[in-house]
């Protein structure tokens, strides 16, 4: 059994998984016993194109046959193509891209960019999540994740997420020494909490006023997850730094830090680096994703998200649904989210509970209508049993 081998082999950072998975197709996974599950988590918003995608598999296969790794001492076509496509998505020909391997590393790079401004203060949102490396953890506004690892890198102060007035007051205590403001358009790990309408634009304006770097963490919300390629597009925000990962590689590890404006030229030779960042195989997968997630694809994500939200709001034991696109938080009337996750595994449905009363749904963006309807019927049964 895979789960038994897990206990005997791996460090206990995650606990022992309840099932062992062996294959997948579309938005459906199969375990080692042959049981199937509709996946409403997608590896925590990673498997944007689902499982068994032929185009991703072929791109990875062909690239691996030719060139697996070179380091950044040399240029390769896949990394240049992926970088150019991201610059096009940002809409600024002067933007530049730093490739890495994860969202935590992308935010670590953003932290270092803030340091290179010569200013010391970085303002981050309470309850935000930016990663578990020491720098990204310092930006994470969750003391329970930080306490065991103090002292963390200094200079980070926290503001209530969504409170633009408080944030302005905090900046104006010492604007000349404020390097950056960072936030997620939707706080995923905290229970899928979107920024209030207008908040992102107010922060954008504040940063412009005082010459502060605006860092938007799109690690979970980017690559079409919310129905636009970047979630910050909804308010026309123009970040200096965008961090991303998760869906960018369709399951192949890759992260990116996109810089523009004040941040573009802060990194110079020797100030930062990574051995595997911009790996040709990872970038080959990313190119497939970037070619796939076009306007028509995004419109379909929006349609599916609207449909899913409408159906979820009518399920038993549901108080309300929040989020955008295919990143939704189902807020329950009772603290039974973890029981719902267990019930889902018993009935062939993969769910996630970031909070005791919240289910987080981030299915593959290619989930079919049939899979959506089947998942909704199963979830209805689970919530009826828990009501």
N, C-alpha and C positions, 0 to 999 in steps of 0.2 A: 504493500500500500504506500502510495506517495506521501500521505500524511504521516505515517509512521517513520519513514525515512527522513522526512523533514525534521522531526523531533530529534533524531539521532545525528543529524548532519549540520543543521544551521543554528546560528546564534539566535537566541529567543527575543528578537526585537519586535516580532509581529504576533507572537503566539502561534499556535499550531493551526493552519488552515483547516476548515471543516471538510473540504473536498479537494481532490486532485484533478486538474483539468488536463486533457490530452489533445483536443482539437476544437475547431470552430468553423462556422460558415455563416456569413452575413452577420446577424446579431445574436446567433445561437451558439452556445458552447456545449461540449460533451465531456463528461467526466470519465474516469478510468473504469467505472462500472457500466458505462453505456447510457447513463442518464443525461437528458438534455435540459438546458436552461436558457431562457431568453435573458440576455444580459442588458440590464438597465443601468450599468455602471461603466462599462467600456474601459476597464483597467484604470478607473478614476479619470475619465474624460480623455483617455489616451488613444484608444483604437477608433479613431474618427471614421475610417473607412471599413470598419468591421473586421471580420476574420475571413481568411482565405481569399483576399483580394488578389486577383491574378496579376494586375498591373504592378502592384507593389512587389509581389513575389518575383516577377520577371525582372524588374529593375534591379532588385537586390542581387538576384542570381547572376545577371549579366555583368554587373559592376564587380561582384566578388570574383568572377572569372578573370577579370582584367587587372583590377587594382583594388586591394582591400584597404591599404593604409599607406600614407606617405609622411605624415606629420605636416606641420605648417611651415616647414622649411622649403616646401615645393608647392606649386599651384596645380590644381586639378579642375577638370571641367565641371563635375557635379557641384562643387562648392561655389564656383563662380555663377553657375546657373541658378542655384538656390538663392544666393545672395541677391542677384539681380531681380529675381521674382519678388522677394520680400521688399526690396526698395520700391519696386513698382506698386506693391500693395500699400506702402506707406504714402506714396504719392509725392515723394520728395527725391529728386535725382541726386541731391547732395547727401542723402542719408548713407550710413555705412553699417555693416553687419559684423558682429563678432559671434562665431559659432562655438558652442560648447556641447555638453552632454545631458543637461537636465535643467529643470526650472530653478533649482537651488543654485546651480552654477551661474545661470543667467542673472539671478538676483545678486549673487556674490560680485559679479562683474559690475552691476549697477551700483552697488555699495562703493566699490573702488573708484568708479567714475565720480561719485559724489565727493569722495576724499580728494580727488585730483583738482577740484575747484579751488582748494585752499581754504574753504569754509569748513566748519566742524559740525554743525547741527544737521541731523537728518530727522524729518518728522514722518512718523509712520502711524497707521491706523490701529487703534485698539481692536483686538480680536482678529486682526489680519493674520495671514499665513504666507510666508515667503520662502520657506525651506528649512533644512535642519543642519546645514553647515554653520560654522560659528558666526559668519557674517550675516547670512540670510536669517539665521535664528535670532540674531540681535534685532532684526527688523520685524520679527514676528511678535505681534502684540498679544501673546498668550503666555503668561507667567508659568503656568504648569508645565509647559514645554521647555522653558528657559532655565528654571531654578537650579536644576541639577548641574548645569554647565557654566554657572557664573564663576568668575567675571567674564562677561561677554564684551566684544568690542564696544567702546563707548560712543557717546555723542548722539544716541538715538533717543528721541522723546516721542511720546504717544498722544494722539488726539482722538476724540470720539468719532468713529467712522460716520461720515455723512454730515457732520456739524461744521459747515464752512465758516460760520461766525467764530466759533471757538478756535478753529485753525488759523484764521486771520489774526486773532488776538495773540496766539502763540508765536506766529511769525514776527509780529510787530514788537515782541519783547526784545528781539535781536535780529533784525532782518539782514544786516550786513554779514552775519556769521551763519546764516541758514543756507545750507548747500542744496538740499533736495527735499521734496515731498513725494512719498510713495503711497499708492493704494491699489487695490484690486477693484475693477468695476463691479464685480460681484464677489463677495467673500464666500468662497466655497466651503472651506473646512469648518466655518462657523455655523453653517446651516443654510447656505445659499441665500445670502442677504444682499440685494442689489443696492448700489449707491442711490440715494434719493434723487429725484429729477432735479437737474440743474447743478448738482454738487460738483460733477467733474468739470463743468465749464467754469464754475466759480474758482476752483482750484487752479485751473489753467490760467485764468485772469490774474490770480494772486501771484503765480509764479512769473508771469510776464512782467508784472508790476515791479517785482523786487529782484529779477534776474536769478530766480531759483530754478534748479533742474526739476522738471516734472517727470517722474518715473511712474509708468503705468504697468502693473504686473498683469499681463495677459496670458500667464502660463496655463491657466485653466479655461479662461474665457475666449482665448484667441482661436484662430483657424476655423471660423464659422460656427463655433459652438453656440453663440447667442443669436444667430441669424444674419449677422454682419461679420465680415472677416475679422475685424477687431471690435470688441464691445465698446470701446471709447468712441468709435465712429458715430454712435447714436447722437452724441452732443457736439460733434465737430471739433473735438479736442485735438490739439497738436502736441503730443508729448515730446520731450527731449530724448527720452529713453523708453523703449518698449521691451519688456522681457517676455519670452515665450518658450514653450516646450510642448509637452504632452501630445496634442493632436498633430503637431508638425511632422512627425515621422511615422505616423500610422502604426505605432508600436515599436519602431526602431528608435533607440535612445538618441535624442538630439535636442539641443536647446539653442536659443539665439538671443542676443542682446542687440537691439537696433538703436543706433544713435543718430541724432540729427541736431541741427541748430547749435546751441551752446555746448552740447555734449559730443559733437562729432569728432573733434580733434583732441579730446582729452587723453585718449590712449595713444601712446607713442611706442616705438620699438623697445621692448624690454619691460614695459610697465605691467603687462598681463599676458597670460598665455595658457594653453592647455594642449596636452599631447594629442588627444583624440578628437578635439573639436574640429568640425568641418570634415570629419571622416567621409571618404568618397561613397561608401556604402550607405551610411546614414543620410547623406545628402541626396543620393539617388532615390531613396524612399521619399524624402521631403519633396523632391521635384514632382513626383507623382501626385502627392497631396496638393501641392500648390497649383498643379495643372487641373486637378479635379474640382477643387472648391471654387467654382466660378459663380456668376450671378444666378444662373438657373439652379445650381446646387443650393445656394444660400436661400433662395426663395422657397425651395422645398423644405429646408430645415425650419424656416419660419412657419410654413404650413403645418408641418408635423408638430412643432412646438405648440402652436395655437390649438391644434386638435387634442394633443395630449393634456394640456392645461384644462381645457373645457371638460374633458371626460374625468380628469382627476378631481375637479371641484365638486363633482356629483357623487363621489364615492363615499361610503359610510366612514365615520370617524375622522373625516377631513375637515379641518377648520378653514384653511385657505391654502393657496398655492402661490409661490413667489419665484422670481427668476425670469429668464428670457430664453427664447429658442428652445434648444434641447439641453438646457441647464436649469432644472426646476427643483425647488424645495417644497415638499409636501408637508405642511404643518398639521400635525394630528391633534385631536382633542384630548389625548391622553399620552403619557410617556411610555408608549408601546412600540417605538420604532425598532428597537433591537429584537423584540419578539417578532415583528413583521419580517425582519431580515431572516430570522431562523425559519419562519413559516414559508418564506419565499424559496429557500433552498429545498425544503421538503416538497414543494409544489412546482419546482422547475422555473424559478425566477430569481435572478441575482439583483439584490437591492443594497443600499448603503444607508447607514444611520449616523450622520455626523453629530446629532444631538438626540436626546432621549425621546423627543417628540417630533423629530424631523427626519423624513426620508429624502435623500439626495438622488435625483435621477439624472444621469448623464449618459444616455445610451449611445451606441455608435450612430453617427449622423446619417448612415445609410439604412437604418432600421426600416424594415418594410411595414406597410400598413397592416398586413396580417400579423406580424410579430407584435406591433403596437396593440392591436385589438386583443390578441391572446394574452399579452402581459396585463392589460387592463382588466380583463375578466378574472385572471388569477389574483391580481391585487385586490379586486373587489371581494373575492372569497376570503382572502387573508384578513382584510380589515373587518369584514362582517363577523368573522370568528373572534376577533379581538374587541369588538364593540361592546 
